[in-house]
Amino acid sequence: MIHPSLWFDAVCLIPLLAGLPFYTSRHEHDAQLWQERFASIAGPQARDGVSVLREEVANRAVKPLPAFLALWTSPAARPAGGAAESLDGLIAAVAEPSLLVSAMRDGSPHWNEADDRLFRSVRPALVAVLESLRAAGLADWWTEHAADDLGRRCEELSESFSAYDLVPLVEEHTGVSFDARAVELCVLRWAAPHGIRVTGTRFLTDIRYDADQVLNIAVHELLHPPWPKGHPAKDRLDALAADPFLAARFAGRDPAAGYNTWASYAEEDAAQALDQFLNTQLGRNTRGDPVTRWTEADGGMHVLALLLYDTLRRGGYDPAAGTYADFLARALPDASIWPRDLEARYLALTSAADLGLWVPACSSRTSARMIRPPAVVGNGANGGNGADDSPKPKAA
């Protein structure tokens, strides 16, 4: 299912109201328009609500504000009959004190106590902001200025991706099972620069991303996490936090990229290494050369992804022999596969830049899932979140 969603566009608009440069730089016209429109209608409680969300989520907790809000509101999100119905449903869900936190605790692998406390603490601020957006006419504005373009993009992407069955592919490689048997894609006006996985097999993408970028994001976001709960591969990756080279690169990361705990960084890089592998399994080359990808994306912080991908190559990873997590659990303690001097290996890889020559063979099961190559619109993407150098949405 591919469809527009004001539910998620509304929460992705909040970072623009908050004036966060990481987001306003991607949506300059809309940021200015909605800051002015919101200021003209919002009372003190709503204005304070924007400040609370910015300070508590983006600054104090150092979390990507749209991703956090989208995830924690997603358990109640359903395709709606119209924009006003969608926004009303969002406000009603957030206004109910226990609805979303209970659903997250009971049904999402992303739930944790710290984020639960954070969402509970900012929930009243979020209600106030959303109610003021409703009063400012967001539903009517979005219907007039965004909905038609989003609908056309959904039709284009539906045609492009009709050949792919991603859920079984990801289950085969990760050992993680999904209740839903297909991906749900919500196309938004204000998702950039992210591709955001929320609950289930639903993820969010930006109208400006080309088909290659959207497919990259879809595969990547389904890989969070790329192992079953309690798998020893996670413990192996957690232990790598003590490596001096990795620790130094992690300490020098860009906090705006959103990977601000070792666990989230290690999971992200493990997912990126596997999505590079699956990109070739799907018969595509939209990720490009691994060395170029990981020396450029997010300021070059994803050194672990390159080392893990190199380990897939050196260890001869074969999904027919076991899951990715099983492979990592075996490979990381093995000095013949996982180098003991990670900095030296990283420098050797980035100077030789030969990884792009390695294309793993597609299994017969994977090949059978690709009926035909999809239509490609524009250029491929680099990095986990996808570049957003395509044209800006049409200004209102």
VOKE-180035 format. One record per residue (C-alpha): residue number from 1; x, y, z. Coordinates in steps of 0.1 Angstrom, whole numbers, padded with zeros to 4 digits, always signed. Example, Ala and Ser with C-alpha at 12.3 -4.5 7.8 and 13.67 -1.06 7.14 Angstrom:
2
[1 [+0123 -0045 +0078]],
[2 [+0137 -0011 +0071]],
//
This chain:
396
[1 [+0000 +0000 +0000]],
[2 [+0014 +0034 -0010]],
[3 [-0005 +0065 +0001]],
[4 [-0001 +0101 +0013]],
[5 [-0006 +0108 +0050]],
[6 [-0014 +0141 +0067]],
[7 [-0011 +0122 +0100]],
[8 [+0027 +0118 +0095]],
[9 [+0031 +0151 +0076]],
[10 [+0017 +0169 +0106]],
[11 [+0043 +0156 +0130]],
[12 [+0071 +0161 +0104]],
[13 [+0060 +0198 +0101]],
[14 [+0068 +0204 +0138]],
[15 [+0106 +0206 +0134]],
[16 [+0100 +0234 +0108]],
[17 [+0079 +0252 +0134]],
[18 [+0107 +0247 +0159]],
[19 [+0133 +0262 +0135]],
[20 [+0157 +0233 +0135]],
[21 [+0182 +0240 +0107]],
[22 [+0186 +0203 +0098]],
[23 [+0150 +0204 +0086]],
[24 [+0143 +0240 +0077]],
[25 [+0172 +0240 +0052]],
[26 [+0154 +0213 +0033]],
[27 [+0120 +0230 +0034]],
[28 [+0128 +0267 +0035]],
[29 [+0096 +0281 +0019]],
[30 [+0072 +0259 +0039]],
[31 [+0092 +0265 +0071]],
[32 [+0088 +0303 +0068]],
[33 [+0052 +0301 +0057]],
[34 [+0041 +0278 +0086]],
[35 [+0062 +0296 +0112]],
[36 [+0043 +0328 +0103]],
[37 [+0009 +0311 +0100]],
[38 [+0014 +0292 +0133]],
[39 [+0025 +0324 +0151]],
[40 [-0006 +0342 +0140]],
[41 [-0030 +0317 +0156]],
[42 [-0011 +0299 +0184]],
[43 [-0016 +0309 +0220]],
[44 [+0010 +0307 +0247]],
[45 [+0004 +0270 +0254]],
[46 [+0010 +0260 +0218]],
[47 [+0041 +0283 +0214]],
[48 [+0055 +0268 +0246]],
[49 [+0047 +0234 +0233]],
[50 [+0070 +0239 +0203]],
[51 [+0098 +0250 +0227]],
[52 [+0092 +0219 +0249]],
[53 [+0094 +0195 +0219]],
[54 [+0126 +0212 +0206]],
[55 [+0143 +0213 +0240]],
[56 [+0133 +0180 +0254]],
[57 [+0134 +0158 +0224]],
[58 [+0158 +0174 +0199]],
[59 [+0183 +0191 +0223]],
[60 [+0182 +0173 +0256]],
[61 [+0174 +0137 +0244]],
[62 [+0193 +0143 +0211]],
[63 [+0167 +0125 +0191]],
[64 [+0156 +0133 +0155]],
[65 [+0123 +0151 +0164]],
[66 [+0102 +0140 +0134]],
[67 [+0113 +0103 +0137]],
[68 [+0106 +0102 +0174]],
[69 [+0071 +0118 +0170]],
[70 [+0062 +0097 +0140]],
[71 [+0072 +0065 +0157]],
[72 [+0053 +0072 +0189]],
[73 [+0022 +0083 +0172]],
[74 [+0022 +0055 +0146]],
[75 [+0005 +0027 +0165]],
[76 [-0029 +0044 +0160]],
[77 [-0023 +0057 +0125]],
[78 [-0047 +0044 +0098]],
[79 [-0053 +0055 +0062]],
[80 [-0081 +0081 +0065]],
[81 [-0108 +0092 +0042]],
[82 [-0097 +0128 +0041]],
[83 [-0071 +0152 +0055]],
[84 [-0094 +0166 +0082]],
[85 [-0102 +0131 +0094]],
[86 [-0066 +0122 +0095]],
[87 [-0056 +0152 +0116]],
[88 [-0085 +0148 +0139]],
[89 [-0076 +0111 +0144]],
[90 [-0040 +0121 +0152]],
[91 [-0051 +0147 +0178]],
[92 [-0075 +0123 +0194]],
[93 [-0049 +0096 +0197]],
[94 [-0023 +0119 +0213]],
[95 [-0049 +0134 +0236]],
[96 [-0056 +0100 +0251]],
[97 [-0029 +0097 +0279]],
[98 [-0023 +0059 +0277]],
[99 [-0033 +0048 +0242]],
[100 [-0001 +0053 +0223]],
[101 [+0023 +0044 +0251]],
[102 [+0004 +0012 +0258]],
[103 [+0004 +0002 +0221]],
[104 [+0042 +0009 +0219]],
[105 [+0050 -0011 +0250]],
[106 [+0029 -0041 +0239]],
[107 [+0037 -0041 +0202]],
[108 [+0069 -0024 +0192]],
[109 [+0105 -0036 +0195]],
[110 [+0115 +0000 +0196]],
[111 [+0098 +0006 +0230]],
[112 [+0121 +0014 +0260]],
[113 [+0115 +0029 +0294]],
[114 [+0135 +0061 +0287]],
[115 [+0115 +0069 +0255]],
[116 [+0083 +0060 +0272]],
[117 [+0090 +0086 +0299]],
[118 [+0100 +0111 +0273]],
[119 [+0069 +0107 +0252]],
[120 [+0047 +0109 +0283]],
[121 [+0064 +0141 +0294]],
[122 [+0060 +0159 +0260]],
[123 [+0026 +0145 +0251]],
[124 [+0006 +0176 +0264]],
[125 [+0029 +0199 +0244]],
[126 [+0023 +0178 +0213]],
[127 [-0014 +0180 +0218]],
[128 [-0013 +0218 +0221]],
[129 [+0008 +0222 +0189]],
[130 [-0014 +0199 +0169]],
[131 [-0045 +0216 +0180]],
[132 [-0031 +0250 +0169]],
[133 [-0021 +0235 +0135]],
[134 [-0057 +0224 +0131]],
[135 [-0069 +0258 +0140]],
[136 [-0044 +0273 +0115]],
[137 [-0061 +0253 +0087]],
[138 [-0035 +0227 +0081]],
[139 [-0059 +0201 +0067]],
[140 [-0074 +0225 +0041]],
[141 [-0040 +0239 +0032]],
[142 [-0025 +0204 +0028]],
[143 [-0055 +0193 +0007]],
[144 [-0051 +0223 -0016]],
[145 [-0013 +0225 -0019]],
[146 [+0001 +0190 -0013]],
[147 [-0024 +0162 -0017]],
[148 [-0027 +0160 -0055]],
[149 [+0011 +0160 -0060]],
[150 [+0015 +0133 -0033]],
[151 [-0012 +0112 -0049]],
[152 [+0005 +0113 -0083]],
[153 [+0038 +0103 -0067]],
[154 [+0021 +0074 -0050]],
[155 [+0008 +0062 -0084]],
[156 [+0043 +0064 -0099]],
[157 [+0059 +0045 -0070]],
[158 [+0032 +0018 -0071]],
[159 [+0040 +0011 -0107]],
[160 [+0078 +0011 -0100]],
[161 [+0076 -0013 -0071]],
[162 [+0050 -0038 -0083]],
[163 [+0078 -0063 -0089]],
[164 [+0092 -0065 -0054]],
[165 [+0082 -0086 -0024]],
[166 [+0104 -0072 +0003]],
[167 [+0091 -0087 +0035]],
[168 [+0100 -0123 +0027]],
[169 [+0134 -0112 +0015]],
[170 [+0141 -0094 +0047]],
[171 [+0127 -0123 +0068]],
[172 [+0150 -0147 +0051]],
[173 [+0182 -0127 +0058]],
[174 [+0174 -0115 +0093]],
[175 [+0153 -0142 +0109]],
[176 [+0129 -0115 +0120]],
[177 [+0092 -0122 +0113]],
[178 [+0066 -0096 +0104]],
[179 [+0028 -0099 +0109]],
[180 [+0022 -0078 +0078]],
[181 [+0030 -0094 +0045]],
[182 [+0036 -0062 +0026]],
[183 [+0053 -0029 +0030]],
[184 [+0031 +0002 +0036]],
[185 [+0047 +0034 +0023]],
[186 [+0035 +0068 +0033]],
[187 [+0046 +0096 +0009]],
[188 [+0050 +0129 +0027]],
[189 [+0058 +0165 +0018]],
[190 [+0080 +0171 +0048]],
[191 [+0099 +0138 +0055]],
[192 [+0133 +0150 +0041]],
[193 [+0160 +0144 +0049]],
[194 [+0149 +0112 +0065]],
[195 [+0134 +0079 +0056]],
[196 [+0116 +0068 +0087]],
[197 [+0105 +0034 +0098]],
[198 [+0076 +0034 +0123]],
[199 [+0056 +0005 +0136]],
[200 [+0051 -0027 +0116]],
[201 [+0062 -0027 +0080]],
[202 [+0052 +0010 +0075]],
[203 [+0077 +0036 +0066]],
[204 [+0078 +0073 +0056]],
[205 [+0094 +0088 +0025]],
[206 [+0096 +0122 +0009]],
[207 [+0079 +0132 -0023]],
[208 [+0112 +0144 -0037]],
[209 [+0130 +0110 -0034]],
[210 [+0134 +0091 -0067]],
[211 [+0124 +0055 -0070]],
[212 [+0159 +0042 -0063]],
[213 [+0161 +0062 -0031]],
[214 [+0126 +0050 -0020]],
[215 [+0135 +0013 -0026]],
[216 [+0168 +0018 -0007]],
[217 [+0149 +0033 +0022]],
[218 [+0123 +0006 +0022]],
[219 [+0148 -0022 +0024]],
[220 [+0170 -0004 +0049]],
[221 [+0141 +0005 +0073]],
[222 [+0128 -0030 +0073]],
[223 [+0162 -0041 +0087]],
[224 [+0157 -0023 +0121]],
[225 [+0167 -0044 +0139]],
[226 [+0186 -0068 +0117]],
[227 [+0184 -0096 +0142]],
[228 [+0158 -0114 +0164]],
[229 [+0153 -0102 +0199]],
[230 [+0180 -0115 +0223]],
[231 [+0203 -0127 +0195]],
[232 [+0240 -0128 +0206]],
[233 [+0250 -0108 +0175]],
[234 [+0238 -0077 +0193]],
[235 [+0261 -0084 +0223]],
[236 [+0290 -0089 +0200]],
[237 [+0284 -0055 +0184]],
[238 [+0278 -0038 +0218]],
[239 [+0313 -0050 +0228]],
[240 [+0329 -0032 +0199]],
[241 [+0322 +0001 +0217]],
[242 [+0355 -0005 +0236]],
[243 [+0376 -0005 +0204]],
[244 [+0396 +0028 +0204]],
[245 [+0392 +0035 +0167]],
[246 [+0354 +0029 +0167]],
[247 [+0350 +0048 +0199]],
[248 [+0369 +0078 +0185]],
[249 [+0348 +0079 +0154]],
[250 [+0316 +0075 +0174]],
[251 [+0326 +0104 +0197]],
[252 [+0332 +0126 +0166]],
[253 [+0298 +0119 +0150]],
[254 [+0274 +0146 +0140]],
[255 [+0246 +0145 +0166]],
[256 [+0221 +0158 +0141]],
[257 [+0223 +0125 +0122]],
[258 [+0205 +0109 +0151]],
[259 [+0227 +0079 +0162]],
[260 [+0236 +0092 +0196]],
[261 [+0239 +0059 +0216]],
[262 [+0263 +0032 +0208]],
[263 [+0235 +0007 +0204]],
[264 [+0216 +0029 +0179]],
[265 [+0249 +0035 +0160]],
[266 [+0259 -0002 +0159]],
[267 [+0224 -0012 +0148]],
[268 [+0223 +0014 +0120]],
[269 [+0257 +0004 +0107]],
[270 [+0248 -0033 +0108]],
[271 [+0216 -0025 +0089]],
[272 [+0235 -0004 +0063]],
[273 [+0260 -0032 +0057]],
[274 [+0232 -0057 +0050]],
[275 [+0212 -0033 +0029]],
[276 [+0243 -0029 +0007]],
[277 [+0244 -0066 +0003]],
[278 [+0206 -0069 -0004]],
[279 [+0209 -0041 -0030]],
[280 [+0229 -0064 -0052]],
[281 [+0207 -0094 -0043]],
[282 [+0179 -0074 -0059]],
[283 [+0199 -0071 -0091]],
[284 [+0205 -0034 -0086]],
[285 [+0235 -0010 -0080]],
[286 [+0217 +0020 -0066]],
[287 [+0238 +0022 -0035]],
[288 [+0270 +0026 -0055]],
[289 [+0305 +0019 -0043]],
[290 [+0306 +0010 -0006]],
[291 [+0338 +0030 +0001]],
[292 [+0324 +0061 -0015]],
[293 [+0291 +0056 +0003]],
[294 [+0305 +0053 +0038]],
[295 [+0333 +0078 +0036]],
[296 [+0308 +0105 +0025]],
[297 [+0275 +0098 +0042]],
[298 [+0269 +0116 +0075]],
[299 [+0304 +0131 +0075]],
[300 [+0321 +0096 +0072]],
[301 [+0308 +0084 +0107]],
[302 [+0297 +0050 +0095]],
[303 [+0331 +0033 +0096]],
[304 [+0316 +0003 +0113]],
[305 [+0293 -0003 +0083]],
[306 [+0322 -0005 +0059]],
[307 [+0341 -0029 +0082]],
[308 [+0310 -0051 +0086]],
[309 [+0304 -0052 +0048]],
[310 [+0340 -0061 +0043]],
[311 [+0335 -0090 +0068]],
[312 [+0305 -0102 +0047]],
[313 [+0329 -0104 +0018]],
[314 [+0359 -0119 +0037]],
[315 [+0337 -0144 +0055]],
[316 [+0317 -0155 +0024]],
[317 [+0283 -0147 +0038]],
[318 [+0257 -0170 +0023]],
[319 [+0221 -0165 +0034]],
[320 [+0213 -0201 +0025]],
[321 [+0236 -0211 +0053]],
[322 [+0220 -0190 +0080]],
[323 [+0209 -0155 +0089]],
[324 [+0229 -0123 +0089]],
[325 [+0229 -0123 +0127]],
[326 [+0241 -0159 +0129]],
[327 [+0269 -0149 +0105]],
[328 [+0280 -0119 +0127]],
[329 [+0279 -0139 +0159]],
[330 [+0303 -0164 +0143]],
[331 [+0325 -0139 +0124]],
[332 [+0332 -0112 +0150]],
[333 [+0351 -0134 +0174]],
[334 [+0370 -0150 +0144]],
[335 [+0404 -0132 +0138]],
[336 [+0406 -0147 +0104]],
[337 [+0375 -0128 +0094]],
[338 [+0371 -0098 +0117]],
[339 [+0404 -0079 +0119]],
[340 [+0419 -0071 +0153]],
[341 [+0434 -0038 +0141]],
[342 [+0402 -0021 +0129]],
[343 [+0418 +0012 +0121]],
[344 [+0445 -0004 +0099]],
[345 [+0418 -0024 +0080]],
[346 [+0397 +0006 +0075]],
[347 [+0426 +0026 +0061]],
[348 [+0435 -0003 +0038]],
[349 [+0399 -0004 +0025]],
[350 [+0396 +0033 +0019]],
[351 [+0429 +0036 +0002]],
[352 [+0423 +0005 -0021]],
[353 [+0386 +0012 -0027]],
[354 [+0381 -0022 -0042]],
[355 [+0350 -0032 -0025]],
[356 [+0328 -0020 -0052]],
[357 [+0340 -0048 -0075]],
[358 [+0325 -0074 -0052]],
[359 [+0290 -0084 -0063]],
[360 [+0275 -0114 -0044]],
[361 [+0257 -0140 -0063]],
[362 [+0219 -0139 -0061]],
[363 [+0202 -0170 -0047]],
[364 [+0176 -0186 -0068]],
[365 [+0150 -0178 -0042]],
[366 [+0158 -0141 -0042]],
[367 [+0160 -0139 -0080]],
[368 [+0125 -0154 -0083]],
[369 [+0110 -0126 -0063]],
[370 [+0121 -0100 -0089]],
[371 [+0096 -0103 -0117]],
[372 [+0110 -0074 -0137]],
[373 [+0132 -0044 -0130]],
[374 [+0112 -0014 -0118]],
[375 [+0110 +0019 -0135]],
[376 [+0138 +0042 -0123]],
[377 [+0131 +0079 -0118]],
[378 [+0162 +0101 -0115]],
[379 [+0194 +0091 -0098]],
[380 [+0202 +0066 -0070]],
[381 [+0207 +0076 -0034]],
[382 [+0237 +0076 -0011]],
[383 [+0236 +0071 +0027]],
[384 [+0211 +0056 +0051]],
[385 [+0186 +0084 +0049]],
[386 [+0188 +0092 +0012]],
[387 [+0199 +0125 -0003]],
[388 [+0173 +0151 -0011]],
[389 [+0188 +0170 -0040]],
[390 [+0158 +0166 -0062]],
[391 [+0134 +0195 -0069]],
[392 [+0117 +0212 -0039]],
[393 [+0079 +0207 -0035]],
[394 [+0058 +0232 -0054]],
[395 [+0055 +0263 -0033]],
[396 [+0021 +0274 -0022]],
//
